[in-house]
Amino acid sequence: MKKVFICLSAILVSFAFTMQQAQTPRTEDVFLSKVLAGTIFSINQAKAVDDLPWNPHASFKGVSLKHLITGKDTDDKLSYHIVKIEPEAVLDTHQHDGKMEIHQVLSGNGQMYLDGKTIAYSEGIMCIIPANTPHKVVAGKDGMYILAIFTPSLL
């Protein structure tokens, strides 16, 4: 009887711990939610990120962009975009002529293919993509959010 009680207690403790983890948001998800609920300030205006629309990518299914800062805001010097990639969606091989791109993975995971190398993408990873360099991004099973910075601006 004592062994059954100890075993049952261990199962209940394990279950309670699992439930607590399931209810506790991951740090990355909290960070992403704060970014998406944030505000962008400039000399002439303030705009809520939440009010900016998600724009479906013209070429890649399952990919949407939220244009945070555009060339209009920076005299075409740089732009910031949140890229939402649905689970297992692909930004197939493409390049940005004359534009350097920097990625910071905000949430999720996947793979980046750059110059013959495969880079594991996960929260916190950053990648510099030189201008005119072909690259490809494939989201993992949970999808991915990337902050993409372009110089000069993409839009």
N, C-alpha and C positions, 0 to 999 in steps of 0.2 A: 504494500500500500504506500509506503514511504517513497519508493522509486517512482511510482505512478504520479504522486503528488509533485515530486521534484521535476519530473519530465513535463508535467502539465504546467508547472510554474515557469519553467524555461521557455515553453512554447508561448505562454501568455506574455512574458517579458519581451520575447523576440517580436511578437505581433504588435505590442504596444510601441516598441522602438521603430518598427517598420511604418506604422501608422503616423508616428510623430514625424519621421523623415518625409513621408508623402505629403503631410500638411505644412511642412516648413519650406517656404520657397527657396530655391537655390539663389545664391548671391548674384549669379549672372542674370537670372530672370528678374530680380529686384532692380539691378542696374539697368537692364533693357527697359523695364517698365518706367523707370525714372527718366531715361532719355526720351522715350516716346511721349511722356507727359510733360516734358520740359518746355522752356521758352528760349527763343533765339532773340537776342537783343542786338541792335545796331544803333548808330547815332540817330537815325530817323524813325525807327520803328521797333516794335516788339511783336513777335508772332509765336503763337502756340504750336508746338510740333504736332499735337493731337489734331489741330485744325487743318493741317496740310494733307492733301489726298495721297493715297497709294495709287501710283500710276503703273498699270501693267506694262512690262517690257515689250517693246514692239517686235522683238525677234525671238524671245525665249519664254516658252510657256512655263507657268509656275514661278515666275520672277516678277516682283513689283518693286518700284522705287518710290521713296519719299524724298523729295528734293528740299533739303534743309536750307542750304545756302547756294545760290546760283551766281553765275557771272554777273548778273544784273546788280547783285549786292557787293561785288568785289572788283568791278571794272575788268571782268573776265580773267582775273588772276588765279582764282581757285573756286572750287565748288565742293560741297559736302552732300552726300546722299546716304540714306539708309536703304540697303538692298535686302529685301525679304525673299528668301529662296525656300519654296515649299519642299517638304520631304522628298528626297531623291530626285529633285529637279536639277536640270543642267543648264549652266550658262556655257554654251558650247564655245569652241575655240574662236576667239575674236581678238582684236587689238584696237588701241585708241591712237590714231595717228597724231603725233605731235603732243601727246598728253601723258604725263606721268600719273600713275594711279597708286594710291596707298590703301591697303585694306587693313581694318582692324575687326576681328571677329568679336561681335558683341554677345552672341548666344548661338548655341547649337554646334554642329560639327560637320565636317566633310573633307573634301580634297581639293587642293589647288594644283593645277598642272602648269608649270612655268619653266620654259627653256630646258625641256627634257627632264625636269625634276618634279617629283611629287611631294607636296608639302601637306602634312596633316593639319587641317584647320580645326581649331577648337577655341573656346573662349580665351581672349587675351592675345591670341596670335596676331602678329602684324606682318604684312608682306609689302615690299616695294616692287612695283611693276614698272620697269622703264618704259618710256614712250616707244611706240611702234613694236612692242613685244607681244607675240601671241600668247594667250593664256586661256585657261578653262577652269571653271569651278563646278563641283558636283556636291550637292548637299547630302548629308547623311539621313538616316531614318527619321530624325526629329526636325529636319529643316535647319535653317541657319539665317541669322541676321548679321550683316556686315556693314560697317561704316566705310564708305568708299569716298576718298578724297582725291580730287583731280586738280592738276595744275599744268597748263592753264585750265580754266573751267570746262566741264563737260557741256553744261547748258548755260 
